[in-house]
Amino acid sequence: MKLLTTKQSRLLDRISMDEHGILGVDLMGAAGKAIASEAISMLAEIHDPRIIILCGKGNNGGDGFAAAIHLTDYHVHLYSIIDENEIIDDAAHFHQQCQEMGIPIEYDSEIPIDAKCDLIIDAILGTGIKGELKENISKWTQWINNQNCSVLSVDCPTGLDGNNGSVSHHTVKASTTVTMGFSKLGLHLKHGPEFSGKINVVDIGFPDVADDLDGFHWSTFEQIRLMDGLPKVSVDTYKHNQGKILIVAGSKGMTGAAVLSTFGALRSGAGLTVTCAPASIEDIYEKTIIEGMTLGCDDNGYGYLIEESYEKISSKFDWCDTIIIGPGLGDNEATTQLAEKVMLNSPKPLVIDADALRVFDRKTELFKHIKAPFIITPHEGEFCRLLNISRDIFNDEFPTVIEDFMESFPGVLVLKNAPTIILYMDNAVVNTSGNPGMATAGMGDVLTGIIGTLISQGVDIFTAAQTGVNIHSLTADRIVETKGHRGLIASDLLNELPGILREIE
């Protein structure tokens, strides 16, 4: 499903009217009809229902007035958040129709404490929100959320940022959101799904120009694309054909990260793995990774990989199909120098995660010196550290921060957000599966293993990243069906993963 940012939504409106001659009043009229149709569907089981429509300033309020003229078979009461003389442009056209039809309207009024209704239509702000709600708006949204009835929001629930899915205090919690033409990016990020309810995308007559809009091509991951990222297993295959992965991961106190990455690879179908181990703690790897091989690397007894380990690691470059690097490596300077040397000299595709990303902190130009195709898998905090920005800036300027980064970034970015976003060149895919239980140590390590396996089997890096992320989150979703979110741990996925792959295939 294609998604639009708020900027792209405004641009689509302008192009429709200025370049294709579509009248704004016609778009608004179609929006109103679609909203009314959804409202009627929501009220189908209620006898003699009552509807309250709250209209704000601009087009969102106009959509509310336009919906009212199609709902006159019901008890409809309109509340305008603004004064009558502030209702202008296309909204004024439908406001006048409502007046002529005798639909009750109150302007800038006090909250109707004793009002009874079966449905509230929230046409207050839509996508026009950034930051906290003003008091004159939040008093209404609080009232909406305190009513014991269904809520239908127009384009975006009031208080929800249409770009990043963040919410203000007292954001409207909708039962259903009707969004015009295309779904909005923020409906699918962070708190978006929680506050939007069921999302219904309606056609109101926009021209077919969405793919030509400035900015990124945003979309959701479609399950039908899963098989594109899962190579068929031939009946006469053997382990060397199923992907050989070199894993540079782990250190004293964090051997679990190396183990989880290795088993993430093996459980998703890798034929062979070699996990590089600091020699002083190699026995831990040997005892735990019984189906994979280990490569002991001199570490001078430190318990972490050092630059002197490079020669032994690089000796496996020709053997492997893919290199995973980063999980649990630690932040020692010697290990960071080793990681840099491995990544800048690798002739094979790389999945770069966790501590290996420290190499690029405030030095993102180094990404251009990687010779092979590569994927990075930072979570939001690691991404902000790369760019040396605060999380507040990241959230306030999302998605501009990401789009600016991708302009010069040559690899695939797997941004482990809520939910995870996969980006390559000017394409961004939002993975809508997954759950809060995945916010636990080791989840990312399993993910790197899955993605590494797909690349080692010949899948291109963008497809491998999308497929791996989706399989990873589907597996976690399956587990929480029986175990719930609390207590979900990364190793739970290892046993469930083969069954999910079997079902997909």
Buried (B, 14 or more C-beta within 10 A) or exposed (E): BBBBBBBBBBBBBEBBBEEEEBEBBBBBBBBBBBBBBBBBEBBEEEEEBBBBBBBBBBBBBBBBBBBBBBBEEBBBBBBBBBEEEBBEEBBBBBBEBBEEEEBEBEBEEEEEEEEEBBBBBBBBBBBBBEEEBEEEBBBBBBBBBEBEBBBBBBBBBBBBBBBBBBBBEBBBBBBBBBBBBBBBBBBBBBBBBBBBBEBBBBEBBBBEEBEEBEBBBBBBBEEEEBEEBBBEEEEEEEEEBBBBBBBBBBBBEBBBBBBBBBBBBBBBBBBBBBBBBBBBBBEBBBEBBEEBBBBBBBBEEBBBBBBEBBEBBBEBBEEBBBBBBBBBBBEBEBBBBBBBBBBEBBEBBBBBBBBBBBBBBEEBEEBEEBEBBBBBBBBBEBBBBBBEEEEEEBBBBBBEBBBEBBEEBEBBBBBBBBBBBBBBEEBBBBBBBBBEBBEBEBBBBBBBBBBBBBBBBEBBBBBBBBBBBBBBBBBBBBBBEEEEBEEBBBBBBBEBBBEBBEEBE
